[in-house]
Amino acid sequence: MSAARSVLSRVRAYLRYRDTVTQLSRLSDRDLADLGINRSEIRGIARV
């Protein structure tokens, strides 16, 4: 059972990561700058 939970946990984490990348990617460069984020940093920030 714990193996299934581990897989499910990783899938959920990946879906959150992907959603965060999508949402941040949709922002304009100006909006990202207001947040102090460069477009090149989106994937790294989403992993945190």
GIWO-V399800 format. One record per pair of residues at least 24 apart in sequence whose ideal C-beta (glycine too) atoms are under 10 Angstrom apart, sorted by the first residue. I is the first residue (numbers start at 1). J is the second residue. Records with the same first field share a line. If there is no record, write none. Layout:
# GIWO-V399800
I: J ; J
This chain:
# GIWO-V399800
13: 47
16: 46
17: 43 ; 46 ; 47 ; 48
18: 46
19: 46
20: 45 ; 46 ; 47 ; 48
21: 45 ; 46 ; 47
22: 46
